[in-house]
Amino acid sequence: MTIDPQTLIWCKSSYSGNGGSCVEWAPTQATITGIVPVRDSKDPNGPALSVPSRSFAEFIVGVRGGAFTAT
């Protein structure tokens, strides 16, 4: 299945502010297909990664749990 990223509704964290250095995801698509499209907000016309919903959920658990640190 080919997904046109321009037709999706994208979201980003409320913590990201307006700096443009954010990861965006399309949660509605995840509900429909089980795949979470993810992209860089600095390049909304660029490529999007397709991540299985379960893997994306595990990533979010890791982020919230402090598994990743900023450098």
C-alpha positions as CSV (number, residue, x, y, z in Angstrom):
1,M,0.0,0.0,0.0
2,T,1.3,3.4,-0.9
3,I,0.5,6.3,1.4
4,D,0.6,9.9,0.2
5,P,2.1,11.8,3.1
6,Q,0.5,15.1,1.9
7,T,-3.0,13.6,2.6
8,L,-2.3,12.7,6.2
9,I,-3.1,14.7,9.4
10,W,0.3,15.1,11.2
11,C,0.8,15.7,14.9
12,K,3.8,16.6,17.1
13,S,4.5,16.8,20.8
14,S,3.1,19.8,22.6
15,Y,6.7,20.1,24.1
16,S,8.2,20.7,20.7
17,G,7.4,24.4,20.4
18,N,7.7,26.2,17.1
19,G,11.4,25.6,16.4
20,G,10.7,23.2,13.6
21,S,13.1,20.5,14.8
22,C,10.4,18.0,15.6
23,V,9.3,14.5,14.8
24,E,5.7,14.4,13.5
25,W,3.5,11.3,13.2
26,A,0.1,10.5,11.6
27,P,-1.9,8.7,14.3
28,T,-5.1,8.4,12.1
29,Q,-3.2,6.3,9.6
30,A,-2.0,4.1,12.4
31,T,-5.6,3.3,13.3
32,I,-6.5,2.4,9.8
33,T,-3.4,0.4,8.7
34,G,-1.4,-0.4,11.8
35,I,1.5,1.6,10.4
36,V,2.6,4.9,11.9
37,P,4.1,7.4,9.3
38,V,6.9,9.5,10.9
39,R,8.6,12.5,9.4
40,D,10.9,15.4,10.2
41,S,8.9,18.6,10.6
42,K,11.7,20.6,9.0
43,D,11.1,18.8,5.7
44,P,7.3,18.1,5.5
45,N,7.6,17.4,1.8
46,G,10.5,14.9,2.4
47,P,10.3,11.2,3.0
48,A,8.3,9.6,5.8
49,L,9.3,6.5,7.7
50,S,6.7,3.7,8.1
51,V,6.8,2.2,11.5
52,P,4.6,-0.7,12.8
53,S,2.2,0.7,15.5
54,R,3.5,-1.7,18.1
55,S,7.1,-0.6,17.6
56,F,6.1,3.1,17.7
57,A,4.2,2.5,21.0
58,E,7.3,0.8,22.5
59,F,9.4,3.8,21.4
60,I,7.0,6.2,23.1
61,V,7.1,4.1,26.3
62,G,10.9,4.4,26.1
63,V,10.9,8.2,25.6
64,R,8.5,8.7,28.5
65,G,10.5,6.3,30.7
66,G,13.8,8.2,30.1
67,A,15.5,5.5,28.0
68,F,16.9,8.2,25.6
69,T,18.9,11.2,26.6
70,A,19.6,14.4,24.8
71,T,23.2,15.1,24.0
